[in-house]
Amino acid sequence: MPGQRVHFKTFGCRTNQFDTQVMRTRLKHFTLSEGEEDADTIVVNSCTVTNGADASVRNYIRSARRKNPDARIILAGCGSHSKGESLFESGEVFGVMGHSEKEQIDTLLMREERFYEIGDLAHVDQTIVTEFVGKSRAFIKVQEGCDFACSYCIIPAVRGGARSYPLSQIEEQVRVLAANGFGEFILTGTNVGSYGKDIGSSMAELLQRLSQLRGVRRIRIGSLEPIQIDAAFLELLDEPWMARHLHIALQHTSDAMLSRMNRRNAYASDRRLFEHLAERGYALGTDFIVGHPGERESEWREAMERIERLPLTHVHAFTYSQRDGTASADMRDIVRGDIAKARHRELSETIAEKNHAFRQAHAHDLDVLVEGGKGGVYNGLDQYFNRIQIHSSEDLVGNWVRVEAAEVLREGNRVEFL
C-alpha cells in the first residue's frame, strides 16, 4: 500500500482547492499522480451546490472507473455529506470521507477494507499548507461554514455553521507561504466575511495582522456580504496592500427576489455601499442568480434597471439550478430555461460593457502578478482583478510587473514590452 499513486480531482470553489491542498500536504506514504489513468487511488473532492454539480461528480466517478477499473475511488468534499451514503452503498466508491476527516487521509488510504468516515461539521483544520501547485497566488482558508439560510443554498447543511480559524494559525500559514515566494494572498472560506465573530475578532483585524507580515504584497478577499462591511473595514480601503477589487455577493437587485431568496441585503443600502466603494477607486464584482423561481418579467426589468445604476465591473452570473433539500426547490413560478438563458446573456453583456468602461478609465499604473504563459505571451491580474496579456521576450511567470499604460480592448487589456 505505501508508495502507491494518488490522483486528486477537485470540483467547485476555492475552499475546495484549499482543502485539496490540505489533503496533498497530509500524504506521507503515497506519491502523487497527475492523471487518473495511472493512479492506484482517485480522491474526488466534490461539490454539491446544485443537482447539476452532483451529476458532474457522479459522471466523473463513472468515467474514472471506466478508464481505470482497478483504481480505488474515494469521495471527499461537500458531496460526501449529501450523496456519500448512497454512492457508498451502491458500491460506486471505495470510501467516503467527510470534511473533518481530510487531515487523516494518509491513515484512511492505508486501509484495505472499504470505509465510510463522515465525521462531523464542527471541525477546524490545523494543517499548514506549504505550497500551491501551479499557482502564483495563494488561497488562505480563514473560516469554515455559514450561518445564513438563503433559500437556494444547501451549503450550511454540508459545511456546518460558521467557525473561524485562529488568528495565529492564519498568520503562520501566510508566513510559511510568503517565505516560499508567494506575495499575493486570497482569503477564502464558506462565508469569508463572517470571520472572527465567534472568536472575538473581525475581518479588519485579520487584514491588519496579515499586512504586517514580511513578504505580503497584496491581499484579496474572496467574497463578502454587504452587511459584513463595517466601519473598521472601510478604514482600510486606502492601504497599499489592499487589492483594489472587492467581490460583494448581492445575488439579485430586486427586493422582491431578495426576500424570496431569504437574503439579508436590500437594494437601497447595497447601492449606497457600492457608490461609496467606487468613489474610493474600487472595482466591484458580485454574484447574481438569474432565473430563480418567482423571477417574473417585472422583477427582471427592475433588476436590470438597478444593475445599470450600480458601479459594477465584474459578475459571477449563475442560471438558477435546483438543489434538492432547499426551500427554493419547492417554490412555484419556475422560469423557463430559454428565458433564464436570455437573461443571463443580457446581464453578462451589460457588465462586460461596464467593465470595458472601467478599464478605459483605469489603464495606467497597473500592478500585475504574472500567473502563466509561454512563447513570449504571458497573463496575470492587476489590482482591479482585470486580466492583462503581456508580450515580452523575457520569462515573466511568477513576477510582479508594473504596467504604466495598457492597451484597452473589449476582450481585455494588453501591453507589449520591448
KEVEXMAR-810948 format. One record per residue (C-alpha): x, y, z; residue number from 1; residue in one letter. Coordinates in Angstrom, 2 decimals, decimal comma, padded with zeros to 5 digits. Last residue first. Layout:
% residues N
         u         v         w   pos   code
         X         Y         Z   NUM      a
...
//
This chain:
% residues 418
         u         v         w   pos   code
    010,39    045,52   -025,79   418      l
    007,39    045,13   -023,50   417      f
    003,97    044,97   -025,16   416      e
    000,79    045,57   -023,20   415      v
   -002,68    044,08   -023,30   414      r
   -006,07    044,64   -021,69   413      n
   -009,15    042,52   -022,32   412      g
   -011,79    041,37   -024,82   411      e
   -013,03    044,88   -025,50   410      r
   -009,50    046,17   -025,93   409      l
   -007,62    048,53   -023,64   408      v
   -003,94    048,99   -024,44   407      e
   -002,18    049,25   -021,10   406      a
   -000,15    052,14   -019,69   405      a
    002,49    052,20   -016,96   404      e
    002,39    048,46   -016,42   403      v
    004,40    047,43   -013,35   402      r
    005,20    043,73   -013,40   401      v
    005,36    041,31   -010,48   400      w
    006,98    038,03   -011,38   399      n
    005,68    034,46   -011,13   398      g
    005,88    033,86   -014,87   397      v
    007,76    036,71   -016,58   396      l
    010,01    034,79   -019,00   395      d
    011,61    037,59   -021,01   394      e
    010,88    038,37   -024,68   393      s
    007,66    040,06   -023,60   392      s
    004,02    040,34   -024,64   391      h
    001,74    040,83   -021,66   390      i
   -001,96    039,98   -021,68   389      q
   -003,92    041,61   -018,88   388      i
   -006,65    040,17   -016,70   387      r
   -008,71    042,56   -014,61   386      n
   -008,92    041,94   -010,88   385      f
   -008,54    045,68   -010,12   384      y
   -005,03    045,23   -008,70   383      q
   -003,92    043,65   -011,98   382      d
   -004,31    040,00   -012,91   381      l
   -001,90    037,97   -014,99   380      g
   -001,02    036,87   -018,49   379      n
    002,01    035,99   -020,56   378      y
    002,85    035,82   -024,29   377      v
    006,53    035,43   -025,25   376      g
    006,32    031,74   -026,01   375      g
    004,87    030,92   -022,63   374      k
    002,12    031,97   -020,24   373      g
    001,24    031,98   -016,59   372      g
    000,44    033,86   -013,43   371      e
    002,06    037,25   -013,87   370      v
    001,22    039,42   -010,85   369      l
    000,29    042,79   -012,30   368      v
    000,47    046,21   -010,70   367      d
   -001,23    048,64   -013,08   366      l
   -000,09    052,25   -013,24   365      d
   -002,40    053,26   -016,09   364      h
   -005,44    051,71   -017,76   363      a
   -008,02    052,62   -015,14   362      h
   -010,59    054,79   -017,01   361      a
   -010,58    052,53   -020,08   360      q
   -010,67    049,51   -017,79   359      r
   -013,81    050,86   -016,10   358      f
   -015,55    051,43   -019,43   357      a
   -014,73    047,88   -020,52   356      h
   -016,01    046,50   -017,23   355      n
   -019,29    048,37   -017,59   354      k
   -019,74    046,98   -021,10   353      e
   -018,97    043,46   -019,86   352      a
   -021,46    044,03   -017,03   351      i
   -024,25    044,67   -019,54   350      t
   -023,26    041,72   -021,71   349      e
   -023,32    039,35   -018,73   348      s
   -026,74    040,60   -017,60   347      l
   -028,29    040,26   -021,04   346      e
   -026,76    036,80   -021,54   345      r
   -028,08    035,54   -018,21   344      h
   -031,49    036,97   -019,05   343      r
   -031,54    035,09   -022,37   342      a
   -030,54    031,84   -020,64   341      k
   -033,22    032,30   -017,97   340      a
   -035,85    032,81   -020,70   339      i
   -034,69    029,72   -022,60   338      d
   -034,77    027,64   -019,40   337      g
   -038,29    028,61   -018,41   336      r
   -038,61    030,32   -015,03   335      v
   -040,46    028,25   -012,41   334      i
   -043,37    030,04   -010,76   333      d
   -043,54    027,51   -007,90   332      r
   -041,18    027,02   -004,99   331      m
   -040,27    023,62   -003,55   330      d
   -036,65    023,65   -004,77   329      a
   -036,26    027,18   -003,40   328      s
   -036,61    025,91    000,18   327      a
   -033,59    023,63   -000,22   326      t
   -033,39    019,83    000,04   325      g
   -032,99    019,23   -003,67   324      d
   -030,92    021,90   -005,37   323      r
   -032,48    023,43   -008,47   322      q
   -030,21    025,32   -010,82   321      s
   -030,61    029,05   -011,17   320      y
   -028,51    030,48   -014,00   319      t
   -025,42    031,84   -012,35   318      f
   -023,75    035,17   -013,08   317      a
   -020,37    035,77   -011,48   316      h
   -020,11    039,47   -012,23   315      v
   -017,41    042,08   -012,65   314      h
   -017,30    045,88   -013,02   313      t
   -020,35    047,08   -011,10   312      l
   -020,98    050,76   -010,40   311      p
   -024,73    050,23   -009,85   310      l
   -027,21    052,25   -011,88   309      r
   -027,44    049,84   -014,83   308      e
   -027,87    046,95   -012,41   307      i
   -030,86    048,79   -010,97   306      r
   -032,59    048,92   -014,35   305      e
   -031,65    045,27   -014,81   304      m
   -033,29    044,23   -011,54   303      a
   -036,48    046,18   -012,26   302      e
   -036,73    044,51   -015,66   301      r
   -036,21    041,11   -014,05   300      w
   -038,77    041,66   -011,34   299      e
   -041,35    042,73   -013,95   298      s
   -040,51    039,77   -016,19   297      e
   -041,19    037,36   -013,35   296      r
   -038,46    035,94   -011,15   295      e
   -040,64    033,70   -008,97   294      g
   -038,31    030,71   -009,09   293      p
   -034,68    031,85   -009,59   292      h
   -033,96    032,65   -013,23   291      g
   -030,68    034,51   -012,81   290      v
   -028,61    034,31   -009,64   289      i
   -026,07    037,14   -009,28   288      f
   -022,70    037,07   -007,58   287      d
   -020,87    040,39   -007,40   286      t
   -017,86    042,35   -008,52   285      g
   -016,67    045,86   -007,73   284      l
   -013,59    047,70   -008,94   283      a
   -012,51    050,11   -006,24   282      y
   -011,37    053,72   -006,55   281      g
   -012,69    055,16   -003,27   280      r
   -015,67    056,63   -005,11   279      e
   -016,47    053,09   -006,24   278      a
   -016,58    051,97   -002,61   277      l
   -019,04    054,71   -001,66   276      h
   -021,22    054,02   -004,70   275      e
   -021,27    050,32   -003,85   274      f
   -022,32    050,94   -000,25   273      l
   -025,09    053,36   -001,14   272      r
   -026,37    050,96   -003,81   271      r
   -026,42    047,99   -001,43   270      d
   -028,32    050,07    001,13   269      s
   -031,07    050,83   -001,37   268      a
   -031,03    047,34   -002,94   267      y
   -031,61    045,28    000,20   266      a
   -029,41    042,67    001,89   265      n
   -030,10    039,79    004,28   264      r
   -031,32    037,26    001,69   263      r
   -034,24    034,91    002,14   262      n
   -034,26    034,17   -001,61   261      m
   -037,89    035,30   -001,86   260      r
   -036,97    038,45    000,04   259      s
   -034,11    039,14   -002,36   258      l
   -036,50    038,49   -005,25   257      m
   -038,96    041,10   -004,01   256      a
   -036,11    043,50   -003,34   255      d
   -035,00    043,23   -006,96   254      s
   -031,22    043,65   -007,14   253      t
   -030,16    039,98   -007,01   252      h
   -027,45    037,66   -005,66   251      q
   -025,77    040,61   -003,88   250      l
   -022,42    038,97   -003,09   249      a
   -019,66    041,55   -002,72   248      i
   -016,41    040,88   -004,57   247      h
   -014,00    043,69   -003,81   246      l
   -011,27    044,97   -006,10   245      h
   -008,50    047,45   -005,46   244      r
   -006,33    044,81   -003,80   243      a
   -005,43    046,05   -000,33   242      m
   -001,67    046,15    000,26   241      w
   -001,44    049,91   -000,31   240      p
   -003,98    050,72    002,46   239      e
   -006,62    053,14    001,17   238      d
   -009,60    050,87    001,88   237      l
   -008,55    050,04    005,44   236      l
   -010,91    052,45    007,23   235      e
   -013,84    050,83    005,43   234      l
   -013,15    047,58    007,28   233      f
   -013,39    049,26    010,68   232      a
   -016,63    050,97    009,63   231      a
   -018,31    047,69    008,71   230      d
   -018,57    045,57    005,56   229      i
   -020,33    042,40    006,72   228      q
   -023,84    043,61    005,87   227      i
   -022,93    043,72    002,16   226      p
   -021,79    040,06    002,16   225      e
   -018,17    039,44    001,30   224      l
   -016,32    037,30   -001,20   223      s
   -012,81    036,01   -001,85   222      g
   -010,83    038,78   -000,20   221      i
   -007,63    039,91   -001,86   220      r
   -004,36    040,77   -000,16   219      i
   -001,29    042,20   -001,89   218      r
    002,41    042,43   -001,06   217      r
    002,84    040,15    001,92   216      v
    006,54    039,26    002,07   215      g
    007,10    040,10    005,72   214      r
    003,93    040,01    007,78   213      l
    002,35    043,32    008,78   212      q
   -000,47    043,05    006,23   211      s
   -001,60    039,80    007,85   210      l
   -002,36    041,49    011,18   209      r
   -004,23    044,39    009,59   208      q
   -006,32    042,08    007,43   207      l
   -007,24    039,87    010,38   206      l
   -008,25    042,87    012,49   205      e
   -010,49    044,17    009,71   204      a
   -012,05    040,73    009,14   203      m
   -013,01    040,61    012,80   202      s
   -012,01    039,14    016,18   201      s
   -013,80    037,95    019,29   200      g
   -013,59    034,27    018,42   199      i
   -017,09    033,54    017,06   198      d
   -017,45    036,79    015,10   197      k
   -013,96    036,46    013,70   196      g
   -014,62    035,72    010,05   195      y
   -018,23    036,15    008,94   194      s
   -016,96    037,93    005,84   193      g
   -015,46    034,74    004,46   192      v
   -018,67    032,74    004,20   191      n
   -017,53    029,29    003,03   190      t
   -013,87    030,26    003,15   189      g
   -011,29    032,30    001,28   188      t
   -008,68    034,97    001,82   187      l
   -006,67    035,44   -001,37   186      i
   -002,96    036,07   -000,82   185      f
   -000,49    037,72   -003,16   184      e
    003,25    037,59   -002,44   183      g
    004,07    033,88   -002,60   182      f
    007,78    033,04   -002,58   181      g
    008,13    030,14   -000,15   180      n
    008,73    032,53    002,78   179      a
    005,37    034,11    001,93   178      a
    003,78    030,66    002,06   177      l
    005,15    029,98    005,53   176      v
    004,21    033,40    006,90   175      r
    000,73    033,17    005,41   174      v
    000,05    029,87    007,18   173      q
    001,63    031,12    010,41   172      e
   -000,61    034,18    010,37   171      e
   -003,66    032,01    009,71   170      i
   -002,75    029,80    012,67   169      q
   -002,19    032,78    014,97   168      s
   -005,53    034,31    014,03   167      l
   -007,36    031,11    014,97   166      p
   -009,58    029,70    012,20   165      y
   -013,16    030,85    012,34   164      s
   -016,43    028,97    012,59   163      r
   -019,65    029,48    010,67   162      a
   -022,16    026,64    010,97   161      g
   -021,87    023,36    009,09   160      g
   -020,35    022,59    005,70   159      r
   -022,95    020,18    004,28   158      v
   -026,16    021,70    005,67   157      a
   -024,76    025,24    005,52   156      p
   -024,02    024,63    001,80   155      i
   -027,52    023,66    000,61   154      i
   -028,41    027,10   -000,79   153      c
   -031,49    028,27   -002,70   152      y
   -033,47    029,65    000,27   151      s
   -030,57    031,54    001,81   150      c
   -030,19    030,46    005,43   149      a
   -027,04    032,23    006,61   148      f
   -024,93    030,77    009,43   147      d
   -022,12    029,54    007,14   146      c
   -019,27    027,06    007,40   145      g
   -015,47    027,31    007,55   144      e
   -013,09    030,16    008,17   143      q
   -009,73    031,60    007,17   142      v
   -008,74    029,47    004,17   141      k
   -005,77    031,15    002,52   140      i
   -005,52    030,82   -001,25   139      f
   -002,05    031,56   -002,58   138      a
   -001,31    033,35   -005,84   137      r
    001,32    032,22   -008,33   136      s
   -000,27    028,78   -008,67   135      k
    000,83    025,60   -010,43   134      g
    000,96    023,56   -007,24   133      v
    000,04    025,61   -004,21   132      f
    002,67    025,35   -001,50   131      e
    003,43    024,89    002,21   130      t
   -000,03    024,26    003,64   129      v
   -000,22    024,43    007,43   128      i
   -002,72    021,84    008,66   127      t
   -004,82    022,69    011,72   126      q
   -008,26    022,19    010,21   125      d
   -011,39    023,31    012,07   124      v
   -014,01    020,62    012,76   123      h
   -017,62    021,34    013,69   122      a
   -019,36    019,54    010,83   121      l
   -018,70    015,97    011,97   120      d
   -017,07    012,75    010,80   119      g
   -018,29    011,09    007,57   118      i
   -015,97    008,09    007,75   117      e
   -017,37    005,39    005,45   116      y
   -014,70    002,78    004,77   115      f
   -013,95   -000,10    002,41   114      r
   -011,25   -002,50    003,63   113      e
   -007,53   -002,28    002,88   112      e
   -006,98    000,83    004,94   111      r
   -003,82    002,80    004,25   110      m
   -005,89    005,44    002,45   109      l
   -007,61    006,29    005,72   108      l
   -004,34    006,78    007,58   107      t
   -002,96    009,17    004,95   106      d
   -006,28    010,99    004,70   105      i
   -006,49    011,82    008,39   104      q
   -006,38    015,59    007,74   103      e
   -009,34    015,07    005,41   102      k
   -011,50    013,57    008,15   101      e
   -013,40    016,66    009,35   100      s
   -014,69    017,39    005,86    99      h
   -016,23    013,94    005,45    98      g
   -014,56    010,84    004,00    97      m
   -016,24    008,22    001,82    96      v
   -014,58    005,03    000,58    95      g
   -014,48    002,52   -002,24    94      f
   -016,93    004,43   -004,42    93      v
   -019,63    003,25   -006,82    92      e
   -020,52    000,37   -004,46    91      g
   -024,20    001,26   -004,34    90      s
   -024,00    001,66   -000,56    89      e
   -021,05    004,04   -000,86    88      f
   -022,68    006,18   -003,53    87      l
   -025,89    006,37   -001,48    86      s
   -024,05    007,28    001,74    85      e
   -021,81    009,86    000,10    84      g
   -024,55    011,82   -001,62    83      k
   -025,13    014,80    000,69    82      s
   -022,27    014,74    003,20    81      h
   -019,70    013,20    000,83    80      s
   -020,81    015,68   -001,80    79      g
   -019,36    018,53    000,24    78      c
   -015,80    017,25   -000,05    77      g
   -014,44    013,70   -000,23    76      a
   -015,35    010,58   -002,24    75      l
   -012,63    007,94   -002,55    74      i
   -012,24    005,89   -005,71    73      i
   -009,97    002,81   -005,63    72      r
   -008,36    002,25   -009,00    71      a
   -008,58   -001,11   -010,79    70      d
   -011,26   -000,02   -013,28    69      p
   -009,09    002,83   -014,60    68      n
   -010,67    004,48   -017,62    67      k
   -014,13    003,03   -016,99    66      r
   -013,96    003,76   -013,26    65      r
   -012,81    007,31   -013,99    64      a
   -015,81    007,86   -016,28    63      s
   -018,21    006,59   -013,62    62      r
   -016,68    008,85   -010,98    61      i
   -016,68    011,81   -013,36    60      y
   -020,36    011,31   -014,15    59      n
   -021,20    011,20   -010,43    58      r
   -019,29    014,40   -009,78    57      v
   -020,94    016,19   -012,69    56      s
   -024,39    014,95   -011,59    55      a
   -023,88    016,30   -008,07    54      d
   -022,87    019,66   -009,52    53      a
   -026,01    019,62   -011,67    52      g
   -028,18    019,00   -008,62    51      n
   -026,64    022,18   -007,24    50      t
   -024,06    023,18   -004,59    49      v
   -022,83    019,60   -004,21    48      t
   -019,12    019,94   -004,94    47      c
   -016,70    017,02   -004,66    46      s
   -013,09    016,41   -003,73    45      n
   -012,72    013,15   -005,67    44      v
   -009,73    011,14   -004,44    43      v
   -008,53    008,64   -007,05    42      i
   -006,39    005,75   -005,78    41      t
   -003,98    003,50   -007,69    40      d
   -003,39    006,21   -010,27    39      a
   -002,13    005,55   -013,81    38      d
   -005,27    006,60   -015,70    37      e
   -006,34    009,23   -013,15    36      e
   -003,69    011,71   -014,15    35      g
   -001,13    013,86   -012,30    34      e
   -000,28    011,13   -009,82    33      s
    001,00    011,98   -006,36    32      l
    003,03    009,62   -004,20    31      t
    001,85    007,87   -001,05    30      f
    003,10    007,21    002,47    29      h
    003,10    010,75    003,83    28      k
    000,01    012,44    002,37    27      l
   -001,07    015,29    004,67    26      r
    000,09    018,06    002,32    25      t
   -001,96    016,63   -000,52    24      r
   -005,00    016,56    001,75    23      m
   -004,54    020,17    002,80    22      v
   -004,01    021,17   -000,84    21      q
   -007,32    019,53   -001,70    20      t
   -008,97    021,54    001,07    19      d
   -007,53    024,74   -000,40    18      f
   -009,00    023,96   -003,80    17      q
   -012,28    023,06   -002,11    16      n
   -012,38    026,47   -000,47    15      t
   -011,64    027,98   -003,87    14      r
   -014,92    026,58   -005,16    13      c
   -016,17    023,58   -007,07    12      g
   -014,69    020,27   -008,14    11      f
   -011,24    018,88   -007,39    10      t
   -009,80    015,64   -008,77     9      k
   -006,86    014,35   -006,76     8      f
   -004,72    011,45   -008,02     7      h
   -002,92    009,11   -005,63     6      v
   -000,05    006,74   -006,52     5      r
    001,01    003,87   -004,30     4      q
    004,17    004,21   -002,23     3      g
    002,65    002,66    000,86     2      p
    000,00    000,00    000,00     1      m
//
